[in-house]
Amino acid sequence: MEKEEFISVIKNNQNLIYKICYSYCSDAENRKDLQQEILMQLWNSFSKFDGRVKISTWIYRIALNTAISFYRKDSKHTDKKVTLDSSIISLSNFESDAEQDEKIVLLYKFIERLDEIDKALILLYLDDNKYKDIADIIGITETNVATKISRIKKSLKAQFNSN
Amino acid sequence: MELGDLKDAWTQYDKKLTENLKLNEELFKKINFNNCKKEIQKPLYYEIFSVVFYFLILTFFVGASIRFISEPKLFIPGFISAFICLLFLIITIIKINRFLTIDYYGSSVLKLQKDIAALNKLLIRFRKYELISVPIVVVLFMPLLNKIFNNIDVYEHVKLYIIEIIFIIVLTYPATFWIYRNLYDNKFKNAEKLLSELNKFEKEE
């Protein structure tokens, strides 16, 4: 029963996991591993989720922390249990459209250049989270969130204008 | 291009993802979730194993030292070895406590990353002390080992003792230096760098 409930939660929030994996791993193989690792971490903490925070906040925290740790790991692929043939969460039929979508491709390119925490900030901002929620997920003050997002936006604007 | 356009594009992209993302349930079930926890807690299990190991060694050292309590030349090095071993045991318990107090699933991104970096620094620093201390403990405990297992008093065969000491030092310290430099030094520097970056990130407004 718990597993069914977990699958349902993942299904409802798979966008978020997909975007985080895409932002932290440009390599498709590593992306599969990161997806698997995020799902493992979410499963491990699923029984502890008590509803005090929104489910999306809980997923963002765990997924972003896992992605940052994965990104920083010296050696990858060392502790996974199963080598997966394909991605657990994948696009059914619009991947080619996405690649054609210049703005999204450029956005991902821009995100790729940011450091780990800035990546998290811009993802949360683009996903329309309130500054209060971003502050809660990242662990900084709302003022700090506003300052940092404004700085990232300036840089984003400059890079898009130069393209 | 305006930022508003980008955000709109992202919103549209999110909608498309909602319509087109598929969870491969078959593959999902292939992940052995029962083993997840074991995999994630491997470093913790290693430390728990270390506690058992140090406890057994400590018991042996204490027992052997007490046996020669009337012979200071054997009791004192045995006592020092036992004391160093006790320190290892305490340090390992501290490490386990740090492992258990980190809130992996309820902390904010910055707090968890800082906690992990600090824990890594602590683990590597303690590993350095362990690596340096092991040959010292072996050298110190050698007279007792020789007495217990071979009934030889190394203080009456000083040449043999010196040869053993030289052998241990020549064999272990270059290896210790190599292990630390190649396995731990960079990890320590990375953890330290990350910690200072995170602190800077938190402070700058």
Interface residues (C-beta under 8 A of the other chain):
Chain A: K3 I7 I10 K11 Q14 N15 Y18 K19 Q36 L39 M40 Q41 W43 N44 S45 K48 F49 W58 R61 I62 L64 N65 I68 S69 R72 D74 D79 K80 K81 V82 L84 D85 S86 S87 I88 I89 S90 L91 S92 N93 F94 D97 A98 D101 K103 I104 L107 D115 I117 A120 L126 D127 D128 D136 I137 I138 G139 I140 T141 T143 N144 T147 K153 L156 K157 F160 N161 N163
Chain B: M1 L3 D5 L6 K7 A9 W10 T11 Y13 D14 K16 L17 T18 E19 N20 L21 K22 L23 N24 E25 L27 F28 K30 I31 N32 F33 N35 C36 K37 E39 I40 K42 Y104 Y105 G106 S107 S108 V109 L110 K111 L112 Q113 I116 N186 K187 N190 L194 E197 L198 F201 E202 E204 E205
